[in-house]
Amino acid sequence: MTEIEDSEISLMRPSVVTIRTAKPRDLPELNEMIALLAAHHGDASGTTPEQLERDLFGPLPWITALVAETGEGLIGYAILVPLYRAQEGKRGMDLHHLFVRDGHRGHGTGQLLVDRARETARNAGCGYLSVSAATGNVLAHRFYEQMDFTARPVTGMRYMQSIA
């Protein structure tokens, strides 16, 4: 049997990940990741860094973005959108997007982003965090169930009208 020195063993380690609120300097990379997520779902992304700047940092901030950063740059993000249940008087947050780049999945980055999303929602006075996943996206369903989300049935149609 051949002995292997400890110095000869090489283990792959994920990079140290920092989860933080997005900053204006993150807009190009954030926009790129939004396009990657859209492409993954077979959609086109029409979002621009200018729109993200308006919605994250403008006079009426509309969304909150959290980013996962390593020494190599941004590797993931989450976007939160406020919700309200008027009949209950409860604030909530929708985890509208959750994305981790290829090559960085499976190391807990998504979990860290969800944990920070919970904290962000709690700090905003929210009583719940919601998320949705496409019907056939079984991996996402498992992930969210492992993160203690409870599946809720779809109870009706959602309608939309353009007001532009």
Disulfide bonds with the S-S distance in Angstrom:
none
